[in-house]
Amino acid sequence: MKHLKQYTIIGIIFVVITGTLAHFLYDWSGNNRIVGYFTPINESIWEHMKLLFFPMLIYSLIMILKFRRVYPCIASALSFGILAGAFLIPLFYYAYTSILGKNVFILDLSIFILSIVIAFWLSYRLTLSCRLESYTSILGMLVSVLLICFFIFTYNPPAAAIFQDPTV
């Protein structure tokens, strides 16, 4: 359990750092189309969900490979954590902006970090409890669907508020 807790804390730090760097990667790459599939191409809330999704997905695969024998429920727990964390970003954003009537950078940054911490905390607790083990396939499919949606909607976004740049 000590190693799982350490890896969870390292995961939080990893996702905060790589997600923060990913925010700038599309511009740094000269707007490379392939980079855009994995990093935000604009300031929409949808695109900012990638900042948690892709780094946590990568780190989760590492954790699953390392701990799957000791913690058989880790795949379902991390899948749930990825989904929860990604969807907490728009939930928190729309909640506070509906109250304040505007977005505030420090609150946006806090939402990002809070969503990561909650995602990993849920993953940690669910790994230990095994409550979601029977849903491993469904959760894996949902993560895959979200992955495909990121790829499709990056350059072909639907006409919905979550896909619009709130700074425009």
Protein Blocks (a to p, Z undefined) as FASTA:
>chain_A
ZZmmmmmmmmmmmmmmmmmmmmmmmmmnoopaklmmmmcfbfcfklmmmmmmmmmmmmmm
mmmmmmmmmmmmlmmmmmmmmmmmmmmmmmmmmmmmmmnopacfklmmmmmmmmmmmmmm
mmmmmmmnommmmmmmmmmmmmmmmmmmmmmmmmmccfdfklpcfkZZ
